[in-house]
Every structure is written in structure tokens, then in C-alpha cells.
Amino acid sequence: MDYFFTSRDKVRRYGAAPDATDLDGLRYVTRERALKDGTPFFLGSDMRPLEPHCSFFLDLAKTLKAKSLQDYTYDFLHFSDFLESLDPPSDVLSAVEDDLLAYREHCTEHRDEPMSPATWKRRRVTIRSFYDWAVDEVKLLDRRPYYRRPNGRDVLSWGATAALDVRHLTYEQWWFLDRIGLRGLLPDGTADPSFRSAHTLRDSAGGNLSITTGLRLREFRALLDIEVGPPRRDGTAKEVELQAIAKFGLPRTVEIQDATLREIDWYRRTERAAMVRRASKNLWRRREDFFVVDDINTRQMKLRGVEYGRRRTWSVKAMDADLRARTMIEGQHGLEPMALFVGRHGRMISNQRWEQIFLGAHARTLRIIEEHGLELEMPNQVRIHDLRHTFAIYMLELLTELLRKRDAEEYTRSGRVPAYAADHQSRNPFLTVMRLLGHRRPESTMRYLTYKKKSNLAVAQAIREWNEQDATYAELASRHGGRGNG
């Protein structure tokens, strides 16, 4: 069996028409009802489409993005190959419960490196999705090859995934990671001549943006420069509407504080300007690969330009990360990226590269602490997502304390506290943080609430440290906490 993934970009680059034909490959793969980019298709030994694989993934492609389709494909192929290796061989349509049990035990017990419960959970989702489709939608099977108990468990159920590891940074830890790890300074504030990064302002601005807004890595890395813009003259926060780059596409509004806007603007005027200028000529040579914008409507936040020879108009919030990475505008020296955070080649930085930046920054902080004999305790591991945890924990604590204080003032003044449903919806710290983080389910935010209860003293002390040094959290909490009174 062979398998391939559809790729419009590769067709455009390498898809020459076969001899004696006038097939326009690019027009074919971009026509109405063409295969979605990233859709896998499978060929048997006779080079004909292999079923039910092709039909199953054609159906999945209606709702999943290219990266998810790729993950599902590799998981499904591993399952299919295992069934074929059994004695006697089996396949996905003739498998029985014992075959599925053998596959689960192979993955979780007998492999050289057994899967963790979290990894097996994803593999289990793939298998269940296939049999749900085969039984309920296309009727290829009369029933699933496994029995599902009333409590929802079946032969594929195994292990319990660990609870969310909620790790946050104190102000001192973040200050040290930012100044020493990302900016390359020494503890006395002087520059470290051995530090080689040329992107210190960019890396620091990205970290500050995440820790003061709660943005996920996938969200802040994909922001366009025009979405953030320069600091405002009155020092107010900038609101950014997220949709396509948000998790699950859930729309929400994020506030970027003035202090963060100023850090981003300093990076924009220095490092970013230099990187954009150096890369502009090379980007111009590849202009056919990009969405080249020639009209920017900042009032409606819409972009118009040419993409693959076709005039397109996009609402910025509806642009996914891949499109944003290909969005350029003509400048004085060639094409310039519209992405806010760019690398040395003028392209948007990948998730993997951001992770590498923070991994290196954390390793540097540990080395400097040891070399200088400092007493600061840093976590054994720091991930970019820990910055989002930090935002969530501190905002939840601040909003709770703010609500208590205002209720106490109201009780002193009138002898009662607000008890209406509307008050609960607009003033509840839990719901406010849920909105700020863009969570789809309350259970996701509840993890932070559970953590907060376990560490109230430590968090309260850390909150005081943050407020003494930086008013960002306090200002944001004050605005959101006071909306129920307006």
C-alpha cells in the first residue's frame, strides 16, 4: 500500500503536465469541490484507490485540518499494518475484539518504548472514529468489533491521563528568564559577550505578549503586525479579535497592554525592520508562492491582494496560520512579511522554533544561576505554555480578590451584595478567566481553580510581587472586574 497527501503548493511548484496532455494541474487542484489540502489518499498494489481508507479520510477532511489529518493517517496506518501482521492476517473491516485487544497490548506493553496513556488516548480516538463512521454513517459494518459497557469503557480503554500540570512563574523567575535567558544579560544588568542571539527583543516581546495576555503559542506566533499596531497615544490597551488562529476557531477578544505594546514596538523598529529588509529581495523572487496584499482596510481589518493569480479579499480574523505565513506586501526593497514575529529569512517563526528558543533560554538561566552562585530557584522545566498558566492563575486570583473587596464595600454601603443571575455572569472570576483564555469547556478552566485552591498562599504572595513591579495584571483585572458594574 502507498499513500500520499494532497498539496497544492507542490502541484504548483513541481506539477508539470504529462506529455500529450493540456492538464492544468494547479487549476485542477484548486477547482470547486477539489480535494482539501492535506487530504490523504491510499493506493493498493494494483494502484487503485484503497477502500475503506480513502472514503474514511475524505469524510474526515470535511472537518479536520491538514496537520490533524496527517496525525490520524499515521495512527490509522499503524493500526492497519498491525492487523495485517497477525497470524492469520486481518484488516480493519474483519477485525474482532481480540485483535483490538492485541493491538492495545502491543502499543502499551510490548513495544520497545510503550505508549503513554495520553498517546494511546489519541490512537484510541482514531480507531473509534473509524468504527463509528463504518457503523453509523456508511453502514459498512452491522456493529462495532468491540463491546462498549454502560459506563463507556471498552477493550480500547486503558490508563488514566495525568491531570494538567499547572506550572506558573513568580515575577522573579519570569524576570530572570526574560532578562537573562531571552535577552542575554548578566545578573548585574550588563551584556554577556558570549551570548550569540541576534533576536533578543523579538524573543522577549513574544514571551511578554504571552504572559500578559494568556495567548497560546499557536495564537501569538501567527499575529499580523497590523493587528497589534503601535502603542496608543493615551496609553490604553489594544484589542485584537481572534478567530481562525484560536483553538477550535472559537472567537474571542484579547487585550494587549501598553507596556507590552511598547516592547513590541521597540522590536518592530529595530530587529524586525532589519530582518525584513534583508529578506525582501529573496521573498520577491518567490512572490508567486505568496498572498501579495495591495490594499489594507484597517477600519474593517480586511486585506485585498493576489493569491496564485487570483484576486482575493480576506478578513484578517478569518485568516488561518498558513495563510498568514504566506501573506506579504510590497515594500521599498521587495516583498515584506506582514507577520509580526519573523525569522532571519523573513518568514513567520514556527512553533518548533519558538519552543527551541525557550528551551535554550531556560538552559541558560540554570547555567548562569550555577555559575554566579545565585539563590534563585528556577523550575526544572519551562515551556512557553507555562506563561499562559501564569496568566490564568494570577488573573483568577486577582479577579477573586477584587470581587471580594467590592462586595465588602457594597455590603458596607447598602447592607447587601449583588445576587442576580446577570451579576453572576458578568462578575464571576471563573467565567471571566474562561473568556480571556478562550476555553470551550468549563472543565479546562476548572483545573486552574483547583490548582489555585491548593496553592492560595504561594499565589497570593506571587501576586503581590507582580503588582509591586508591574501593573499589567492589576489593570486588566480592574477593567474586567468592573464590567459588571457598568
Backbone torsions as a table, in degrees:
resi	resn	phi	psi	omega
1	MET	NA	135.4	173.9
2	ASP	-115.1	153.6	177.5
3	TYR	-142.2	152.7	-178.1
4	PHE	-143.2	161.0	174.5
5	PHE	-117.1	133.6	177.4
6	THR	-65.6	139.5	-179.6
7	SER	-146.4	107.6	178.5
8	ARG	-64.6	-34.9	-178.8
9	ASP	-63.7	-42.1	180.0
10	LYS	-70.9	-35.0	175.8
11	VAL	-63.0	-42.1	-178.9
12	ARG	-66.1	-36.7	-177.3
13	ARG	-79.7	-44.0	-169.0
14	TYR	-120.6	-3.0	-170.8
15	GLY	-83.2	75.5	175.8
16	ALA	-73.9	143.1	-179.7
17	ALA	-66.7	140.0	176.4
18	PRO	-59.7	153.9	179.5
19	ASP	-57.4	144.2	176.8
20	ALA	66.1	20.6	175.9
21	THR	-130.5	158.4	176.3
22	ASP	-116.1	31.5	-178.2
23	LEU	-67.5	125.4	173.8
24	ASP	-93.6	96.9	-173.9
25	GLY	-60.2	-42.3	-178.1
26	LEU	-65.2	-42.9	178.2
27	ARG	-64.8	-34.1	-178.8
28	TYR	-66.2	-43.6	-176.2
29	VAL	-83.0	-9.5	177.3
30	THR	-109.6	7.5	-179.4
31	ARG	-71.6	169.4	175.1
32	GLU	-60.0	136.4	177.8
33	ARG	66.5	20.0	174.0
34	ALA	-71.6	163.7	177.8
35	LEU	-59.4	136.4	178.7
36	LYS	-64.9	141.5	179.5
37	ASP	-57.2	130.6	-179.4
38	GLY	93.1	-2.1	179.7
39	THR	-69.3	128.0	177.6
40	PRO	-83.1	148.4	169.9
41	PHE	-137.4	150.7	-168.4
42	PHE	-123.2	140.2	179.4
43	LEU	-122.6	135.2	177.0
44	GLY	-80.8	-174.5	-179.1
45	SER	-63.6	-22.2	178.0
46	ASP	-89.8	7.1	179.7
47	MET	62.4	27.9	173.8
48	ARG	-109.2	155.3	-179.1
49	PRO	-53.6	134.3	-177.5
50	LEU	-94.9	125.2	178.2
51	GLU	-109.9	150.3	7.3
52	PRO	-89.4	9.3	-175.0
53	HIS	-55.7	-51.1	-175.4
54	CYS	-61.3	-46.7	-177.4
55	SER	-65.4	-38.3	180.0
56	PHE	-62.6	-45.5	-177.6
57	PHE	-78.1	-25.2	171.1
58	LEU	-62.7	-37.2	177.9
59	ASP	-71.2	-42.2	178.0
60	LEU	-61.8	-34.7	-176.3
61	ALA	-64.2	-16.0	178.9
62	LYS	-68.0	-25.5	-174.0
63	THR	-124.8	-16.1	-176.2
64	LEU	-104.4	152.4	176.4
65	LYS	-87.2	170.8	-171.7
66	ALA	-57.7	-44.6	-178.1
67	LYS	-64.0	-42.1	178.6
68	SER	-66.3	-38.9	177.0
69	LEU	-61.3	-39.0	179.0
70	GLN	-64.4	-44.1	178.7
71	ASP	-62.4	-45.1	178.3
72	TYR	-61.5	-39.1	-178.0
73	THR	-62.2	-49.6	-178.5
74	TYR	-64.0	-38.9	177.3
75	ASP	-63.8	-43.7	-177.3
76	PHE	-68.7	-39.8	178.7
77	LEU	-64.1	-38.5	178.0
78	HIS	-62.6	-42.1	177.7
79	PHE	-64.3	-45.3	-179.0
80	SER	-64.5	-42.8	179.5
81	ASP	-64.3	-37.3	178.6
82	PHE	-63.2	-43.5	179.9
83	LEU	-61.4	-38.5	179.3
84	GLU	-69.2	-23.5	-178.5
85	SER	-83.5	-8.9	-179.2
86	LEU	-69.8	162.7	177.4
87	ASP	-123.2	106.9	0.7
88	PRO	-75.5	157.8	-178.9
89	PRO	-62.4	152.5	176.9
90	SER	-133.6	-179.9	175.5
91	ASP	-146.2	178.7	-171.2
92	VAL	-67.3	-23.9	-179.7
93	LEU	-92.0	-20.8	-179.1
94	SER	-107.9	1.5	-179.7
95	ALA	-62.7	147.2	177.0
96	VAL	-116.7	176.8	-174.1
97	GLU	-60.8	-36.9	179.0
98	ASP	-63.6	-33.6	177.3
99	ASP	-65.5	-41.7	179.4
100	LEU	-67.5	-37.9	177.3
101	LEU	-63.9	-42.2	178.3
102	ALA	-61.6	-37.9	179.3
103	TYR	-68.3	-41.4	178.6
104	ARG	-61.9	-44.6	-179.7
105	GLU	-67.2	-35.6	177.2
106	HIS	-61.6	-44.5	-175.9
107	CYS	-73.1	-36.6	-171.2
108	THR	-101.2	-10.3	-176.5
109	GLU	-131.2	-44.5	-166.0
110	HIS	-96.8	-13.0	178.0
111	ARG	-67.7	159.4	177.5
112	ASP	-58.4	-36.5	174.9
113	GLU	-128.4	92.9	-176.9
114	PRO	-57.9	149.3	179.1
115	MET	-69.8	150.2	171.6
116	SER	-79.8	161.2	177.2
117	PRO	-55.5	-37.5	-178.9
118	ALA	-66.5	-40.9	179.0
119	THR	-68.4	-41.4	178.6
120	TRP	-64.8	-32.7	179.2
121	LYS	-58.9	-42.8	178.0
122	ARG	-66.2	-41.6	178.0
123	ARG	-62.4	-39.8	179.0
124	ARG	-64.0	-38.4	178.3
125	VAL	-61.2	-40.2	179.3
126	THR	-62.0	-46.8	-177.6
127	ILE	-66.3	-44.9	179.6
128	ARG	-63.4	-38.9	179.4
129	SER	-61.3	-39.8	179.7
130	PHE	-64.3	-47.1	-177.0
131	TYR	-72.6	-29.9	172.0
132	ASP	-62.5	-42.1	178.7
133	TRP	-66.5	-44.0	-176.0
134	ALA	-67.2	-32.2	-177.2
135	VAL	-91.3	-48.5	-170.2
136	ASP	-87.6	-30.3	-172.3
137	GLU	-103.1	-50.3	-174.6
138	VAL	-107.4	-3.5	174.4
139	LYS	58.3	36.7	174.9
140	LEU	-73.6	-27.7	179.4
141	LEU	-125.6	148.9	177.0
142	ASP	-76.9	-31.5	-180.0
143	ARG	-154.3	165.2	178.0
144	ARG	-72.2	150.6	-178.7
145	PRO	-79.7	18.6	178.8
146	TYR	-147.1	153.3	-179.3
147	TYR	-94.7	130.3	178.6
148	ARG	-105.1	120.2	-177.5
149	ARG	-70.7	163.8	179.1
150	PRO	-57.5	-27.4	180.0
151	ASN	-83.7	5.0	176.5
152	GLY	91.8	-9.7	-178.1
153	ARG	-84.2	152.0	178.7
154	ASP	-149.3	-171.0	-175.3
155	VAL	-65.5	-19.4	178.6
156	LEU	-84.0	-13.9	-178.2
157	SER	-73.2	131.4	178.4
158	TRP	-164.2	137.5	172.3
159	GLY	74.0	160.3	176.0
160	ALA	-120.8	124.2	179.0
161	THR	-69.9	145.0	-177.5
162	ALA	-68.1	150.3	176.4
163	ALA	-66.2	158.2	-179.8
164	LEU	-57.0	128.5	178.2
165	ASP	-85.1	94.0	-175.6
166	VAL	-85.4	104.9	-179.8
167	ARG	-116.9	131.6	178.4
168	HIS	-126.4	162.6	179.9
169	LEU	-108.9	141.0	170.0
170	THR	-74.6	168.7	179.6
171	TYR	-61.2	-40.9	-178.7
172	GLU	-63.8	-40.7	178.7
173	GLN	-64.9	-44.5	179.5
174	TRP	-66.3	-41.4	179.0
175	TRP	-58.2	-43.2	-178.6
176	PHE	-68.8	-43.2	178.6
177	LEU	-62.8	-40.9	-178.3
178	ASP	-69.7	-55.2	-175.2
179	ARG	-72.3	-45.2	-174.4
180	ILE	-86.1	-47.5	-175.3
181	GLY	-76.8	-45.8	-174.8
182	LEU	-91.4	-37.6	-175.9
183	ARG	-93.3	-13.2	174.6
184	GLY	78.8	24.1	177.6
185	LEU	-87.5	168.2	171.9
186	LEU	-99.3	164.3	-177.3
187	PRO	-55.6	-26.0	179.4
188	ASP	-86.3	4.2	176.8
189	GLY	90.9	-3.5	178.7
190	THR	-86.0	160.7	-179.6
191	ALA	-73.7	141.9	177.4
192	ASP	-90.6	111.6	-177.2
193	PRO	-63.6	-17.6	-179.7
194	SER	-86.9	-6.8	-178.1
195	PHE	-80.4	126.8	-169.5
196	ARG	-105.8	-8.5	-176.3
197	SER	-67.0	138.8	177.1
198	ALA	-104.2	11.7	-174.6
199	HIS	-128.0	39.5	-174.2
200	THR	-65.4	-40.4	-179.1
201	LEU	-67.6	-40.4	177.8
202	ARG	-62.3	-48.6	-177.0
203	ASP	-63.6	-41.1	179.0
204	SER	-67.9	-40.8	179.8
205	ALA	-63.6	-39.8	177.7
206	GLY	-63.2	-43.5	178.0
207	GLY	-64.1	-44.0	179.1
208	ASN	-64.8	-35.3	177.6
209	LEU	-63.4	-42.1	-178.7
210	SER	-69.5	-43.6	-173.5
211	ILE	-75.8	-18.8	180.0
212	THR	-102.8	-3.2	179.0
213	THR	-125.8	-19.8	-174.5
214	GLY	79.2	12.6	179.0
215	LEU	-65.4	139.3	172.0
216	ARG	-71.5	160.5	177.2
217	LEU	-57.8	-46.1	-178.1
218	ARG	-61.7	-22.7	-178.5
219	GLU	-87.4	-51.2	-174.6
220	PHE	-73.5	-29.0	-179.8
221	ARG	-68.8	-23.8	-174.9
222	ALA	-97.3	4.2	-179.5
223	LEU	-65.5	143.1	172.7
224	LEU	-89.2	152.7	-178.2
225	ASP	-60.4	-38.6	-177.0
226	ILE	-70.5	-21.9	178.0
227	GLU	-68.7	-37.2	-176.8
228	VAL	-86.9	-50.8	176.7
229	GLY	69.4	178.1	-179.3
230	PRO	-77.7	168.5	175.5
231	PRO	-61.2	148.9	179.4
232	ARG	-83.9	150.9	-177.2
233	ARG	-63.9	-32.8	-178.7
234	ASP	-88.5	2.7	176.7
235	GLY	75.4	14.8	180.0
236	THR	-82.4	165.9	-178.8
237	ALA	-75.2	155.6	176.2
238	LYS	-101.4	128.3	178.4
239	GLU	-94.8	131.5	179.4
240	VAL	-121.7	127.5	179.3
241	GLU	-90.4	125.3	177.9
242	LEU	-107.7	146.5	173.5
243	GLN	-151.5	-76.2	-173.3
244	ALA	-65.7	-32.9	-178.3
245	ILE	-88.3	-6.5	177.7
246	ALA	-77.0	154.8	178.8
247	LYS	-62.7	133.6	-177.1
248	PHE	62.9	8.6	-178.7
249	GLY	68.8	20.1	-178.7
250	LEU	-76.1	118.7	-177.8
251	PRO	-70.6	142.2	173.2
252	ARG	-159.4	163.4	179.5
253	THR	-109.9	131.5	-178.8
254	VAL	-113.8	137.9	178.0
255	GLU	-103.1	126.5	176.3
256	ILE	-105.6	120.9	-173.6
257	GLN	-73.8	159.2	-176.1
258	ASP	-58.2	-42.7	-178.8
259	ALA	-60.5	-39.6	178.5
260	THR	-70.7	-39.7	177.6
261	LEU	-59.1	-37.1	-179.3
262	ARG	-70.3	-37.5	176.6
263	GLU	-65.1	-41.9	178.9
264	ILE	-64.6	-38.9	-178.9
265	ASP	-66.3	-36.2	177.4
266	TRP	-64.4	-41.9	175.2
267	TYR	-64.1	-41.4	-177.7
268	ARG	-60.6	-40.6	-174.9
269	ARG	-80.4	-15.3	-174.9
270	THR	-116.8	-85.7	-174.9
271	GLU	-59.6	-46.5	-176.3
272	ARG	-64.6	-43.8	179.9
273	ALA	-59.1	-40.7	-179.4
274	ALA	-68.4	-43.6	-179.5
275	MET	-65.8	-39.8	179.6
276	VAL	-63.3	-42.6	-179.2
277	ARG	-65.5	-41.8	-178.9
278	ARG	-65.2	-33.5	-174.1
279	ALA	-91.2	-9.4	-168.4
280	SER	-63.0	-38.9	-178.7
281	LYS	-68.5	-42.9	178.0
282	ASN	-64.0	-38.2	178.0
283	LEU	-65.7	-35.0	179.3
284	TRP	-62.7	-36.2	179.9
285	ARG	-65.7	-22.5	-179.2
286	ARG	-108.9	25.8	-172.4
287	ARG	-60.8	-25.9	179.2
288	GLU	-68.1	-15.9	179.5
289	ASP	-82.2	-12.3	-166.5
290	PHE	-113.4	165.8	167.5
291	PHE	-91.1	104.4	-174.7
292	VAL	-95.1	113.3	-174.1
293	VAL	-85.9	135.4	174.8
294	ASP	-125.2	-0.3	178.8
295	ASP	-147.0	122.3	179.8
296	ILE	-116.0	118.9	176.1
297	ASN	-102.6	94.8	-175.7
298	THR	-73.0	-22.7	179.7
299	ARG	-70.8	-45.7	178.1
300	GLN	-94.5	-3.1	-176.9
301	MET	52.0	59.5	177.5
302	LYS	-127.5	147.9	178.9
303	LEU	-120.6	136.6	175.1
304	ARG	-122.1	141.2	179.6
305	GLY	-177.5	-161.8	-175.9
306	VAL	-116.2	127.5	177.6
307	GLU	-130.0	115.7	-178.3
308	TYR	54.2	41.9	176.3
309	GLY	78.7	8.2	-175.5
310	ARG	-123.5	136.0	176.7
311	ARG	-71.4	128.1	-179.2
312	ARG	-131.6	150.5	173.2
313	THR	-127.3	125.9	-177.4
314	TRP	-125.1	136.4	165.2
315	SER	-76.1	131.4	-173.3
316	VAL	-58.3	-43.0	-176.7
317	LYS	-67.7	-18.4	179.6
318	ALA	-90.8	-0.5	-178.9
319	MET	-85.4	127.1	178.4
320	ASP	-80.2	175.0	-173.6
321	ALA	-63.8	-38.9	-178.9
322	ASP	-63.3	-43.6	179.1
323	LEU	-66.1	-41.0	179.0
324	ARG	-61.7	-37.7	-179.8
325	ALA	-66.2	-23.7	-179.4
326	ARG	-99.7	4.5	-176.2
327	THR	-87.5	121.7	-177.4
328	MET	-129.3	166.4	175.2
329	ILE	-140.7	147.1	-179.8
330	GLU	-72.7	130.7	177.4
331	GLY	-120.0	-169.1	-177.3
332	GLN	-66.9	-30.2	-172.9
333	HIS	-112.2	2.8	-178.0
334	GLY	145.3	-146.0	177.3
335	LEU	-88.7	140.2	179.0
336	GLU	-121.7	137.1	178.3
337	PRO	-70.1	147.1	175.6
338	MET	-94.8	-5.7	176.8
339	ALA	-65.2	146.1	179.4
340	LEU	-72.7	-51.5	-177.2
341	PHE	-100.7	114.7	-176.7
342	VAL	-124.8	156.7	176.6
343	GLY	-96.1	-171.1	-173.5
344	ARG	-67.8	-20.4	178.2
345	HIS	-93.7	8.0	177.2
346	GLY	79.8	11.5	-179.7
347	ARG	-107.3	158.4	178.0
348	MET	-59.3	140.4	-177.9
349	ILE	-77.0	138.6	-178.5
350	SER	-78.5	162.6	175.0
351	ASN	-57.4	-43.9	-177.5
352	GLN	-61.2	-41.1	-179.6
353	ARG	-66.4	-39.4	176.5
354	TRP	-62.2	-41.0	178.0
355	GLU	-62.2	-40.6	178.5
356	GLN	-63.3	-38.5	179.3
357	ILE	-60.7	-45.8	-178.0
358	PHE	-73.9	-31.9	175.8
359	LEU	-62.9	-44.8	178.4
360	GLY	-66.3	-37.9	179.0
361	ALA	-64.8	-41.0	179.7
362	HIS	-66.0	-42.9	179.0
363	ALA	-61.6	-37.6	179.4
364	ARG	-66.9	-41.3	-180.0
365	THR	-61.8	-41.4	179.1
366	LEU	-63.8	-39.8	180.0
367	ARG	-66.7	-43.2	-179.2
368	ILE	-65.9	-39.2	178.2
369	ILE	-60.1	-44.1	-179.2
370	GLU	-69.7	-43.6	-178.2
371	GLU	-64.3	-35.0	-176.6
372	HIS	-98.8	2.3	177.2
373	GLY	62.5	38.1	-178.4
374	LEU	-80.8	154.0	-178.7
375	GLU	-91.2	-4.5	-178.5
376	LEU	-62.3	133.1	176.2
377	GLU	-98.8	119.3	175.8
378	MET	-106.4	148.5	175.9
379	PRO	-58.8	152.7	178.0
380	ASN	-65.8	-22.9	179.7
381	GLN	-145.5	139.2	175.6
382	VAL	-130.3	122.3	176.4
383	ARG	-109.5	158.1	177.3
384	ILE	-59.2	-35.3	-178.0
385	HIS	-65.5	-20.2	176.4
386	ASP	-64.3	-25.9	176.7
387	LEU	-67.2	-37.3	175.7
388	ARG	-66.4	-40.5	176.1
389	HIS	-60.7	-41.6	179.2
390	THR	-59.2	-47.9	178.0
391	PHE	-58.0	-46.4	-176.1
392	ALA	-63.5	-47.2	-177.7
393	ILE	-63.2	-47.2	-175.8
394	TYR	-70.9	-38.7	178.0
395	MET	-66.1	-39.3	178.6
396	LEU	-62.7	-42.7	179.3
397	GLU	-66.7	-45.4	-179.0
398	LEU	-63.5	-44.0	179.8
399	LEU	-64.4	-38.4	178.5
400	THR	-64.1	-46.8	179.6
401	GLU	-65.0	-38.4	178.9
402	LEU	-64.3	-41.3	179.0
403	LEU	-65.3	-42.0	178.2
404	ARG	-60.8	-43.4	-179.0
405	LYS	-64.2	-43.0	-178.7
406	ARG	-71.0	-35.3	175.7
407	ASP	-65.1	-39.8	178.6
408	ALA	-64.6	-40.2	177.9
409	GLU	-65.3	-40.6	179.0
410	GLU	-66.1	-38.3	179.3
411	TYR	-67.0	-39.4	178.0
412	THR	-64.4	-37.2	-176.8
413	ARG	-78.5	-43.0	-172.5
414	SER	-119.8	-9.1	-179.1
415	GLY	82.4	8.6	178.4
416	ARG	-147.2	166.7	175.2
417	VAL	-122.8	152.5	179.8
418	PRO	-57.2	134.2	-178.1
419	ALA	-136.3	18.3	-179.7
420	TYR	-88.2	156.8	-179.5
421	ALA	-60.7	-38.9	179.5
422	ALA	-63.0	-38.6	177.1
423	ASP	-63.0	-40.7	-179.6
424	HIS	-62.2	-44.3	-176.8
425	GLN	-65.9	-40.5	-172.8
426	SER	-87.2	-22.6	-172.9
427	ARG	-109.8	-12.1	-174.3
428	ASN	-65.1	119.5	-179.1
429	PRO	-58.9	-38.6	-179.0
430	PHE	-60.4	-47.5	-178.9
431	LEU	-69.2	-34.2	178.4
432	THR	-64.3	-47.0	179.1
433	VAL	-65.0	-36.6	177.0
434	MET	-59.4	-41.7	177.8
435	ARG	-68.2	-43.7	-177.7
436	LEU	-62.5	-36.4	-177.6
437	LEU	-84.5	-16.4	-178.7
438	GLY	74.3	34.2	179.2
439	HIS	-77.8	140.6	178.2
440	ARG	-84.9	-32.1	-176.6
441	ARG	-121.9	141.2	178.6
442	PRO	-60.3	-28.3	-178.0
443	GLU	-60.5	-31.8	-179.6
444	SER	-65.1	-43.4	178.6
445	THR	-73.1	-30.8	-178.6
446	MET	-59.9	-28.3	178.8
447	ARG	-62.0	-38.3	178.3
448	TYR	-68.9	-36.4	178.9
449	LEU	-64.8	-42.1	177.7
450	THR	-63.0	-42.5	179.1
451	TYR	-64.0	-42.0	-179.0
452	LYS	-59.3	-40.7	-179.8
453	LYS	-64.8	-30.9	-178.0
454	LYS	-80.3	-17.1	-173.2
455	SER	-136.7	37.1	-176.0
456	ASN	-55.6	-43.7	-175.7
457	LEU	-64.9	-47.0	-178.7
458	ALA	-64.6	-42.0	-179.4
459	VAL	-67.0	-42.5	179.8
460	ALA	-60.4	-41.2	178.4
461	GLN	-65.6	-41.7	179.0
462	ALA	-65.3	-37.0	177.8
463	ILE	-59.4	-43.1	179.4
464	ARG	-62.3	-39.0	178.1
465	GLU	-62.2	-44.6	-179.7
466	TRP	-63.3	-44.6	-176.2
467	ASN	-67.3	-30.9	178.3
468	GLU	-70.1	-27.2	-174.5
469	GLN	-102.6	-33.7	-170.6
470	ASP	-149.4	124.9	-176.0
471	ALA	-86.6	7.6	-173.7
472	THR	-56.5	-53.0	-177.7
473	TYR	-65.2	-42.9	-177.9
474	ALA	-62.7	-40.6	179.8
475	GLU	-65.6	-44.4	-179.8
476	LEU	-65.4	-43.7	178.9
477	ALA	-62.2	-40.8	-179.2
478	SER	-61.9	-41.1	179.9
479	ARG	-67.4	-46.9	-178.6
480	HIS	-72.1	-35.6	178.5
481	GLY	-68.9	-24.1	-177.6
482	GLY	-93.9	-1.1	-177.0
483	ARG	-69.5	-24.6	179.0
484	GLY	-72.9	-13.9	-178.3
485	ASN	-96.3	-9.4	-174.4
486	GLY	-87.6	NA	NA
